[in-house]
Amino acid sequence: SDFRPPHLVGENGKVEQCLVSNGTVILGEVSHSILSVDSYIGEGAVVGKRPEDVENKDDWGIAVVGEDCIIKPGAVVAPKEMIDAEQNNKEA
């Protein structure tokens, strides 16, 4: 089994109601999301939203960031959005 360090939340990082895997680094804000192993959330990035912050409840859902994905500083991952390694590499 691979050993991974625990997740790290930076000084300006915020986490609310999330499932966060080992090796994840959070420098931005994540809410109501799943962050897979070794994912990276850059400074100022926003992943997911609280249900009460979405006007149309049909637009709300869990955001998912896949294994080894990098969310660039200032990027936004919307509710219901799923980012996997293949998609992440195309956007980089």
DRENDO-1510 file (C-alpha; in Angstrom, 1 decimal, always signed):
<recs>
REC; n; res; u; v; w
REC; 1; SER; +0.0; +0.0; +0.0 .
REC; 2; ASP; +1.3; +3.5; -0.9 .
REC; 3; PHE; +1.9; +5.9; +2.0 .
REC; 4; ARG; +0.6; +9.4; +1.5 .
REC; 5; PRO; +0.9; +12.3; +3.9 .
REC; 6; PRO; -2.3; +13.7; +5.4 .
REC; 7; HIS; -4.0; +16.5; +3.6 .
REC; 8; LEU; -2.7; +20.1; +4.1 .
REC; 9; VAL; -4.9; +23.2; +4.4 .
REC; 10; GLY; -2.9; +26.4; +3.9 .
REC; 11; GLU; -3.2; +29.5; +5.9 .
REC; 12; ASN; -5.9; +31.0; +3.6 .
REC; 13; GLY; -7.5; +27.6; +2.7 .
REC; 14; LYS; -11.1; +27.0; +3.7 .
REC; 15; VAL; -12.9; +23.6; +3.9 .
REC; 16; GLU; -16.6; +23.1; +4.5 .
REC; 17; GLN; -18.5; +19.8; +4.3 .
REC; 18; CYS; -15.9; +18.0; +2.1 .
REC; 19; LEU; -14.4; +14.5; +1.8 .
REC; 20; VAL; -10.6; +15.2; +1.5 .
REC; 21; SER; -8.2; +12.4; +0.7 .
REC; 22; ASN; -4.6; +12.1; +1.8 .
REC; 23; GLY; -1.9; +14.0; -0.1 .
REC; 24; THR; -4.3; +16.8; -1.0 .
REC; 25; VAL; -3.2; +20.4; -0.7 .
REC; 26; ILE; -5.8; +23.1; -0.3 .
REC; 27; LEU; -4.8; +26.8; -0.6 .
REC; 28; GLY; -8.2; +28.0; -1.9 .
REC; 29; GLU; -11.8; +27.4; -0.8 .
REC; 30; VAL; -13.7; +24.1; -1.1 .
REC; 31; SER; -17.3; +23.5; -0.1 .
REC; 32; HIS; -19.5; +20.4; -0.5 .
REC; 33; SER; -16.9; +18.6; -2.6 .
REC; 34; ILE; -14.9; +15.4; -2.9 .
REC; 35; LEU; -11.1; +15.9; -3.3 .
REC; 36; SER; -9.3; +12.8; -4.5 .
REC; 37; VAL; -5.8; +11.6; -3.6 .
REC; 38; ASP; -2.9; +14.1; -4.3 .
REC; 39; SER; -5.2; +16.8; -5.7 .
REC; 40; TYR; -4.1; +20.4; -5.4 .
REC; 41; ILE; -6.4; +23.4; -5.0 .
REC; 42; GLY; -4.5; +26.7; -5.8 .
REC; 43; GLU; -4.6; +30.0; -3.9 .
REC; 44; GLY; -7.9; +31.8; -4.6 .
REC; 45; ALA; -9.5; +28.8; -6.4 .
REC; 46; VAL; -13.1; +28.0; -5.5 .
REC; 47; VAL; -14.4; +24.4; -5.6 .
REC; 48; GLY; -18.1; +23.8; -5.1 .
REC; 49; LYS; -20.8; +25.8; -3.3 .
REC; 50; ARG; -23.1; +25.5; -0.4 .
REC; 51; PRO; -26.7; +24.5; -1.4 .
REC; 52; GLU; -28.0; +27.7; +0.1 .
REC; 53; ASP; -25.7; +29.8; -2.1 .
REC; 54; VAL; -27.3; +28.4; -5.3 .
REC; 55; GLU; -30.4; +30.1; -6.6 .
REC; 56; ASN; -31.7; +27.2; -8.7 .
REC; 57; LYS; -31.5; +24.0; -6.5 .
REC; 58; ASP; -31.3; +21.9; -9.7 .
REC; 59; ASP; -27.9; +23.4; -10.4 .
REC; 60; TRP; -26.5; +22.3; -7.1 .
REC; 61; GLY; -24.5; +19.1; -6.5 .
REC; 62; ILE; -21.2; +17.8; -5.2 .
REC; 63; ALA; -18.1; +18.9; -7.1 .
REC; 64; VAL; -15.5; +16.2; -7.6 .
REC; 65; VAL; -11.7; +16.7; -8.2 .
REC; 66; GLY; -10.0; +13.6; -9.3 .
REC; 67; GLU; -6.7; +12.0; -8.3 .
REC; 68; ASP; -3.6; +14.0; -9.1 .
REC; 69; CYS; -5.6; +17.0; -10.5 .
REC; 70; ILE; -4.4; +20.6; -10.1 .
REC; 71; ILE; -6.9; +23.4; -9.8 .
REC; 72; LYS; -5.0; +26.5; -10.8 .
REC; 73; PRO; -5.0; +29.6; -8.6 .
REC; 74; GLY; -8.2; +31.6; -9.1 .
REC; 75; ALA; -10.0; +28.8; -11.0 .
REC; 76; VAL; -13.6; +27.9; -10.3 .
REC; 77; VAL; -15.0; +24.4; -10.2 .
REC; 78; ALA; -18.8; +24.6; -10.2 .
REC; 79; PRO; -21.3; +22.5; -8.3 .
REC; 80; LYS; -21.8; +19.1; -10.0 .
REC; 81; GLU; -18.6; +19.5; -12.0 .
REC; 82; MET; -16.2; +16.6; -12.1 .
REC; 83; ILE; -12.6; +17.1; -13.0 .
REC; 84; ASP; -10.5; +14.1; -13.8 .
REC; 85; ALA; -6.8; +13.7; -14.7 .
REC; 86; GLU; -7.5; +13.5; -18.5 .
REC; 87; GLN; -9.7; +16.6; -18.5 .
REC; 88; ASN; -7.3; +18.5; -16.1 .
REC; 89; ASN; -4.4; +17.9; -18.5 .
REC; 90; LYS; -6.3; +19.3; -21.5 .
REC; 91; GLU; -7.1; +22.5; -19.5 .
REC; 92; ALA; -3.5; +23.0; -18.3 .
</recs>
